[in-house]
Amino acid sequence: MSRYAQVPPAAAHGIGEREFRQLLGEQGGVCAICGTPDPQHLDHDHRTGWVRGILCFNCNGGLGQFRDDQSRLAEAITYLRGTTWQRVLIHPGVYQMCSPTRGRPPSPRS
């Protein structure tokens, strides 16, 4: 028995080993989000029960932490973009590190 047949969520959502392998093949054998090879987690919409794809452990857990809420995910993306230090060209060959929301460069010790 392969490990695909042992994936309980697949069976719980009416997906057998053959369908799991077919879906994984359609995804190129990688996580539908990040591309990690050999994902093992069947993702589904918790409201409808419909299968969305196969994800790696981290992507599946990440969606769960955000409760599959697109607005929460969008806010997280906005947060990451707004708090990521950016190199800004202030003069040819001279860059300054800044963050739009924090307003000060990182400590030289960090």
Secondary structure, 3 states (H helix, E strand, C coil): CCCHHHCHHHHHCCCCHHHHHHHHHHCCCECCCCCCECCCEEEECCCCCCEEEEECHHHHHHHHHCCCCHHHHHHHHHHHHHHCCEEEEEECCEEEEECCCCCCCCCCCC
